[in-house]
Amino acid sequence: MLGTIVNTCTILAGGTFGALVRKGIGDRYKDTLFNALGLACLVLGMNASLPNMAKSEYPVLFIISLAIGGVIGTKLDLAGRIDRLNTRLNAKGKKGDNVLQGLVTGCLLYCIGTFSIVGPVLSCLSPSQGWAFNESGNTFLYTNATLDLVTSAVLAASYGWIMLLAAPILFLWQSMFYAIAYFFGEAMPEPMRCELSIVGGVLIISSGLSILGIKDCKTVNLLPSLLVPVIFYLIKG
């Protein structure tokens, strides 16, 4: 669990730094940060989805997942609930700035990807000696922590203190895979991880498009899509 704890702490540290310097950043520079963040989301999303599409056993599964998940999310009006909560934040004198959308984007960036899914499994099955940095153990999580340190600072500088809430979400996410590996010896079939990465990558791209103001794809409504590959492989398995 050491790697997960380090990863969580780096998000808290980066988020705290970003939130503290946020007030000193002018609107012109905030626009630049949003543009940089949106472009980063596009690149990271493509990096998560495209390499895994070549490995997919069912190339159309991610399309089905997005369609089914989008319908479920729209039926539950997830995006509308987020928008109304943002409106309440603005009404209470807090700068909403779609901060909850920012939180969702942060959680996707932190949680989706090989490092954050496979990392806890390796940490459990091949534990490092203390802070050792080798090919197994906590290596993936330490690498993920380094990336998240920078990402969390940029996100918090854009959206504020609410981004610190992503830290416990990441901790629970990685702890889930650690616990599964501890009790069952493995986290999930490789094909399932592959499909999750494809769908998650598309959601990150969707967030990037929204941040850049190109197209509001209602990313929150698409979040149930992440459950479809899991359910599919559980039934198949």
C-alpha positions in Angstrom: 0.0 0.0 0.0 3.0 2.3 0.3 2.8 3.2 -3.4 -0.9 4.1 -3.1 -0.2 6.3 -0.1 2.6 8.1 -1.9 0.4 8.6 -4.9 -2.4 10.0 -2.7 0.0 12.3 -0.9 1.4 13.7 -4.2 -2.1 14.7 -5.3 -2.7 16.4 -2.0 0.6 18.2 -2.2 0.2 19.3 -5.8 -3.4 20.2 -5.3 -2.6 22.3 -2.3 0.2 24.2 -4.1 -2.1 24.8 -7.1 -5.0 26.1 -5.0 -2.7 28.4 -3.0 -1.3 30.1 -6.1 -4.6 30.2 -7.9 -5.6 33.6 -6.4 -2.4 35.1 -7.7 -3.0 34.0 -11.3 -4.7 36.5 -13.6 -7.6 35.6 -15.8 -5.4 35.7 -18.9 -3.1 33.1 -17.4 -6.0 31.0 -16.2 -7.3 30.8 -19.8 -3.8 29.6 -20.8 -4.0 26.9 -18.0 -7.4 25.7 -19.2 -6.1 25.5 -22.8 -3.1 23.5 -21.7 -5.2 21.3 -19.5 -7.7 20.6 -22.4 -4.9 19.8 -24.8 -3.3 17.5 -22.2 -6.6 15.7 -21.8 -6.8 15.1 -25.5 -3.3 13.7 -25.7 -3.6 11.6 -22.5 -7.0 10.2 -23.6 -5.7 9.2 -27.0 -2.6 7.6 -25.3 -4.9 5.5 -23.1 -7.3 4.4 -25.8 -5.5 4.1 -29.1 -2.8 1.6 -28.1 -5.3 -0.6 -26.4 -7.7 -0.7 -29.4 -5.1 -2.8 -31.2 -5.2 -5.3 -28.4 -9.0 -5.4 -28.0 -10.8 -8.8 -28.4 -14.0 -7.0 -29.3 -13.3 -3.7 -31.2 -17.0 -2.7 -31.0 -17.3 -3.2 -27.3 -16.2 0.4 -26.4 -18.9 1.8 -28.8 -21.6 -0.4 -27.2 -20.3 0.7 -23.8 -20.4 4.4 -24.6 -23.9 4.0 -26.1 -25.4 2.0 -23.2 -23.6 4.1 -20.6 -24.6 7.3 -22.2 -28.3 6.3 -22.2 -28.1 5.3 -18.6 -26.3 8.5 -17.6 -28.8 10.6 -19.5 -31.7 8.7 -18.0 -30.3 9.4 -14.5 -29.5 13.0 -15.6 -26.1 12.9 -14.1 -24.8 16.0 -16.0 -27.9 17.9 -15.0 -27.4 17.1 -11.3 -23.8 18.3 -11.6 -24.9 21.5 -13.3 -27.5 22.2 -10.6 -25.0 21.6 -7.8 -22.6 24.0 -9.5 -25.4 26.6 -9.6 -25.9 26.2 -5.9 -22.2 26.7 -5.3 -22.3 30.0 -7.3 -25.4 31.0 -5.4 -23.5 30.6 -2.1 -20.9 32.9 -3.3 -18.4 30.3 -4.2 -16.9 30.3 -7.7 -18.5 27.3 -9.4 -16.6 27.6 -12.7 -17.9 24.1 -13.3 -15.6 22.8 -10.6 -17.4 19.5 -10.3 -16.7 18.9 -13.9 -13.1 19.6 -13.1 -13.2 17.1 -10.3 -14.6 14.4 -12.6 -11.8 15.2 -15.1 -9.2 14.9 -12.4 -10.5 11.6 -11.2 -10.5 10.2 -14.7 -6.9 11.4 -15.3 -5.7 10.0 -12.0 -7.6 6.7 -12.1 -7.7 5.6 -15.7 -4.6 4.0 -17.1 -2.2 1.2 -16.7 -0.2 2.8 -13.9 -3.2 3.3 -11.6 -4.9 -0.1 -12.4 -1.9 -2.5 -12.7 0.2 -0.6 -10.2 -1.7 -1.6 -7.0 -1.7 -5.2 -8.2 2.1 -5.3 -8.7 2.5 -3.5 -5.3 0.6 -6.4 -3.7 2.0 -9.3 -5.6 5.6 -8.2 -5.9 6.2 -5.8 -3.0 9.3 -3.6 -3.1 11.6 -3.3 -0.2 10.7 0.0 1.3 11.3 2.8 -1.2 13.1 0.5 -3.7 12.5 1.5 -7.3 12.7 -1.7 -9.3 10.7 -3.3 -12.2 7.9 -4.5 -10.0 6.5 -3.5 -6.6 5.7 0.1 -6.3 7.5 1.3 -9.5 4.3 2.0 -11.5 2.7 3.8 -8.5 5.8 6.0 -7.9 5.8 6.9 -11.6 2.0 7.6 -11.5 2.6 9.8 -8.4 5.2 11.9 -10.2 2.7 12.5 -13.1 -0.2 13.2 -10.7 1.9 15.7 -8.8 2.1 18.0 -11.8 -1.4 17.3 -13.0 -3.0 18.0 -9.6 -1.1 21.3 -9.4 -2.5 22.4 -12.8 -6.0 21.2 -12.0 -6.1 22.9 -8.6 -4.7 26.2 -10.1 -7.7 26.0 -12.6 -10.5 24.7 -10.3 -9.4 25.4 -6.7 -9.5 23.4 -3.5 -12.2 21.0 -4.6 -9.6 19.1 -6.5 -8.2 17.7 -3.2 -11.3 15.5 -3.0 -9.8 13.5 -5.9 -7.1 12.2 -3.5 -9.4 10.0 -1.4 -11.2 8.8 -4.5 -7.8 7.7 -6.0 -6.9 6.0 -2.7 -10.2 4.0 -2.7 -9.8 3.1 -6.4 -6.3 1.8 -6.0 -7.1 0.1 -2.7 -9.9 -1.8 -4.4 -7.4 -3.4 -6.9 -4.9 -4.0 -4.1 -7.5 -5.9 -2.1 -8.6 -7.9 -5.1 -5.0 -8.9 -5.8 -4.5 -9.7 -2.1 -7.5 -12.0 -1.9 -7.6 -13.5 -5.4 -4.1 -13.2 -6.6 -5.0 -11.0 -9.6 -7.0 -7.8 -10.3 -8.8 -8.4 -13.5 -8.4 -10.2 -16.9 -6.1 -8.3 -19.2 -8.9 -8.0 -21.9 -11.1 -6.2 -19.3 -8.3 -3.8 -18.4 -7.8 -3.1 -22.1 -11.5 -2.3 -22.7 -11.6 -0.1 -19.5 -8.6 1.8 -20.8 -10.2 2.4 -24.2 -13.5 3.7 -22.7 -11.7 5.7 -20.0 -9.5 7.3 -22.7 -12.5 8.3 -24.7 -14.0 9.9 -21.6 -10.8 11.9 -20.9 -10.9 13.1 -24.6 -14.5 14.1 -24.0 -13.4 16.1 -20.9 -10.7 17.8 -23.0 -13.2 18.9 -25.6 -15.4 20.4 -22.9 -12.5 22.3 -21.3 -11.4 23.7 -24.6 -15.0 24.8 -25.4 -15.1 22.8 -28.6 -18.0 20.5 -27.6 -19.8 19.8 -24.4 -20.1 16.1 -24.6 -21.8 15.8 -21.1 -18.9 13.5 -20.0 -20.6 12.9 -16.6 -23.5 11.2 -18.4 -21.0 8.8 -20.0 -19.5 7.7 -16.7 -21.7 4.5 -16.5 -19.9 3.4 -19.7 -17.0 2.2 -17.5 -19.3 -0.4 -15.9 -20.3 -2.0 -19.2 -16.9 -3.8 -20.0 -16.7 -5.0 -16.4 -20.2 -6.5 -16.5 -19.6 -8.0 -19.9 -16.5 -9.8 -18.8 -18.0 -10.9 -15.5 -20.9 -12.5 -17.5 -18.5 -13.9 -20.1 -16.1 -15.2 -17.5 
